[in-house]
Amino acid sequence: MKPLPITCESVRQLVIDMAESGELFVPPVELVEHITTCATCRGALFALAVAVAELPVSANPIDCTPCEADLAGYIEFELAQSVREAVQAYPHVWRHMWLCSACTELYHLTRTLEASHRSGALPPMPTQLEPRIPPALVSHRLHLKRSFLNYTLPRPIAALGPLRGRHHDNTVLVADDDEHNPLTLSVQRQPDNNWRVSVTFAPPLSGWLVLTLGDNAFRARFDAHGHAVVSDVPDALLGATDGPDLLLEIDPDSPGVPGA
């Protein structure tokens, strides 16, 4: 579907094209944002889209909650069969996404991740959220790819269910049981949606935890128990699905140099 400038004329043409071709689709977020603010498009064009889908026109607004609850099933139908079969199975989901930009954005994100996973573009889903730390940790350096973070970071989106975890849970990303240098890395989404990142290293050492996300670095000193915390890591860096990889480094103090 070719992107068009979002105007009343372009929206009309887009839906007319759908009516003539009979091919259903979920609209882009920009189109939904226009429809929600334009009474003309919201009435005439949404009714036309419902008619093409062979669904009864309903004046009752649909809440986000049932849409989020059934979004995973809708996407499963769409990928396994077709958009039309998905619409027939979950008409309320498709109808709602024409009027809610937040749920439409969630749909596009979730569908892209699932399609990438099925095509092999993303690695398989981890069977547990506590993978063994790679050998690179021996040199006090750990590199977590964005694809791994996208699977394991908790997100406040009900439709993604247990996969993303609950909103304020402390989630362990990595737990190493190496008897020489066990390390645990955990994260917690804060009420303001920024992140608290905690690292515990044993035996306790004198030094700094350094977290790097793209061009941004965050430092925290290890305490006497081998625990370091970086608070308020921006969600735009750690939580964004297109954000940078996470590099964890442990910078021990030089022998004989007191900690700062």
C-alpha positions in Angstrom: 0.0 0.0 0.0 1.6 3.3 -1.2 1.8 6.1 1.4 -0.4 9.1 0.5 -0.6 12.6 2.0 -3.3 12.3 4.6 -6.2 14.5 3.4 -9.9 13.9 3.1 -9.4 13.3 -0.6 -6.6 10.8 -0.2 -8.5 8.9 2.6 -11.6 8.7 0.3 -9.5 7.4 -2.5 -7.8 4.8 -0.3 -11.1 3.4 0.9 -12.6 3.5 -2.6 -9.6 1.5 -3.9 -10.3 -1.0 -1.2 -14.0 -1.2 -2.2 -13.1 -1.8 -5.8 -10.4 -4.3 -5.2 -12.1 -6.1 -2.3 -8.8 -6.4 -0.6 -9.0 -5.6 3.1 -6.2 -4.1 5.2 -5.5 -2.5 8.5 -4.9 1.3 8.0 -1.7 3.0 8.8 -1.6 5.0 12.1 -1.6 8.4 10.2 -4.8 7.5 8.4 -6.5 6.5 11.6 -5.5 9.7 13.3 -7.1 11.7 10.5 -10.3 9.7 10.6 -10.7 10.2 14.4 -10.5 13.9 14.0 -12.6 14.2 10.8 -16.4 13.6 11.2 -16.8 13.3 7.4 -14.2 10.6 7.0 -15.2 8.9 10.2 -18.8 8.5 9.1 -18.8 7.9 5.4 -15.4 6.2 5.0 -15.6 3.9 8.0 -19.1 2.8 7.0 -17.8 2.0 3.5 -14.9 0.0 4.9 -17.3 -2.0 7.0 -19.5 -2.6 4.0 -16.6 -4.0 2.0 -15.8 -6.3 4.9 -19.4 -7.5 4.8 -19.9 -6.6 8.4 -23.0 -5.0 10.0 -22.5 -1.3 10.6 -22.5 -0.6 14.3 -22.8 2.8 16.0 -21.6 1.5 19.3 -18.0 2.4 20.1 -15.7 -0.5 20.8 -13.4 -0.3 23.9 -9.7 -0.9 23.6 -9.8 -3.8 26.1 -11.6 -6.4 24.0 -9.4 -5.3 21.0 -6.2 -5.8 22.9 -7.4 -9.1 24.4 -8.1 -10.6 20.9 -5.3 -8.9 18.9 -3.0 -11.8 19.1 -5.7 -14.1 17.8 -6.5 -11.7 15.0 -2.8 -11.5 13.9 -2.6 -15.4 14.1 -5.6 -15.7 11.7 -4.2 -13.0 9.4 -0.7 -14.6 9.1 -2.0 -18.2 8.8 -4.9 -17.5 6.4 -5.8 -14.0 5.2 -7.0 -10.6 6.3 -10.6 -11.4 5.3 -10.6 -14.5 7.5 -9.2 -12.5 10.4 -11.8 -9.8 10.0 -14.6 -12.4 9.9 -13.2 -14.1 13.0 -12.5 -10.9 15.0 -14.7 -8.2 13.4 -14.6 -6.0 16.6 -10.7 -5.9 16.4 -10.6 -4.8 12.8 -13.5 -2.2 13.2 -11.8 -0.8 16.3 -8.4 -0.3 14.6 -10.0 2.0 12.1 -10.8 4.4 14.9 -8.0 3.9 17.5 -4.5 4.9 16.5 -3.0 3.4 19.7 -4.4 -0.1 19.0 -3.5 0.3 15.3 0.1 1.1 16.2 0.2 -1.9 18.6 -1.1 -4.1 15.7 1.6 -3.0 13.3 4.4 -3.4 15.9 3.2 -6.9 17.0 2.5 -8.1 13.5 6.0 -7.0 12.3 7.7 -8.8 15.2 5.7 -12.0 14.7 6.2 -12.0 10.9 10.0 -11.4 11.4 10.1 -14.3 13.9 8.3 -16.6 11.5 10.6 -15.7 8.6 13.7 -16.3 10.7 14.8 -12.6 10.7 14.7 -12.7 14.5 16.1 -15.5 16.6 13.7 -18.0 18.3 12.0 -17.0 21.4 14.1 -17.8 24.5 12.7 -20.8 26.4 13.6 -19.0 29.6 14.3 -15.5 30.7 17.6 -16.4 32.4 20.0 -17.4 29.7 23.6 -18.3 30.7 26.0 -15.3 30.3 28.2 -15.7 27.3 32.0 -16.2 27.8 32.6 -12.5 27.1 31.5 -11.8 30.7 34.8 -13.1 31.9 36.3 -9.8 30.7 33.4 -8.0 32.4 31.6 -7.1 29.2 28.2 -8.2 28.1 26.4 -7.3 24.8 22.6 -7.7 24.6 21.2 -7.4 21.1 18.1 -5.3 20.5 16.2 -8.4 19.2 16.9 -10.1 22.6 15.7 -7.0 24.5 12.5 -6.8 22.4 11.6 -10.3 23.5 12.5 -10.0 27.1 11.8 -6.4 28.3 8.4 -6.1 30.0 6.0 -3.7 28.3 2.7 -2.2 29.6 0.6 -3.6 26.8 -2.1 -6.0 27.8 -2.4 -7.6 24.4 1.1 -9.0 24.6 0.2 -10.9 27.8 2.8 -12.9 29.8 5.4 -12.5 27.1 6.1 -8.9 28.2 5.5 -9.2 31.9 3.5 -7.0 34.2 4.0 -3.3 34.4 6.2 -2.9 37.5 7.7 -6.4 37.9 11.4 -6.8 38.4 12.5 -8.8 35.4 15.7 -10.8 35.3 17.3 -10.5 31.8 20.4 -12.5 32.6 21.5 -14.7 35.5 24.9 -16.4 35.4 25.7 -19.3 37.7 29.5 -19.3 37.0 31.1 -20.1 40.3 33.9 -17.6 39.7 31.9 -14.5 38.6 28.1 -14.9 39.0 26.2 -11.9 37.7 22.5 -11.0 37.6 21.1 -8.3 35.4 17.5 -7.2 36.1 15.3 -4.3 35.0 12.2 -2.7 36.3 9.9 -0.3 34.5 9.1 2.7 36.7 5.7 4.6 36.9 7.1 7.3 34.6 8.0 4.5 32.1 11.7 5.1 32.5 13.8 2.1 33.7 15.7 1.0 36.8 18.6 -1.3 35.8 20.2 -3.4 38.6 23.4 -5.5 38.4 24.7 -7.8 41.1 28.2 -9.2 40.8 30.0 -11.7 43.0 32.3 -11.7 44.7 31.8 -8.0 45.5 34.3 -5.8 43.7 35.4 -2.2 43.9 34.5 -0.5 40.7 31.8 0.9 38.4 29.0 -0.5 36.3 28.8 1.1 32.9 25.7 0.8 30.7 26.0 2.0 27.1 23.0 2.5 24.8 24.0 4.0 21.5 25.8 7.3 22.2 24.6 7.4 25.8 26.5 6.0 28.8 25.3 5.5 32.4 27.5 4.8 35.4 26.8 3.5 38.9 29.2 2.4 41.6 29.1 -1.1 43.1 28.4 -1.1 46.8 29.9 -3.4 49.4 27.5 -6.2 48.5 28.4 -6.1 44.8 25.2 -4.3 43.8 24.9 -1.4 41.4 21.8 0.5 40.3 21.3 2.9 37.3 18.0 4.7 37.8 16.0 6.6 35.2 17.3 5.1 32.0 15.1 6.7 29.3 12.4 4.4 27.8 13.3 5.9 24.4 16.7 4.2 24.7 16.0 1.0 26.5 12.4 0.3 25.8 12.0 1.4 22.2 11.8 -1.6 19.8 14.1 0.2 17.3 16.4 1.3 20.1 20.2 0.5 20.3 21.8 -2.6 21.7 22.7 -2.7 25.4 26.4 -2.9 26.3 27.2 -3.8 29.9 30.8 -3.3 31.2 32.3 -3.6 34.6 35.1 -1.2 35.2 37.1 -2.3 38.3 39.2 0.2 40.3 42.9 0.0 39.7 44.8 -1.8 42.5 45.8 0.7 45.2 43.4 3.4 43.9 40.5 4.2 46.2 37.0 4.2 44.7 35.5 7.6 43.8 
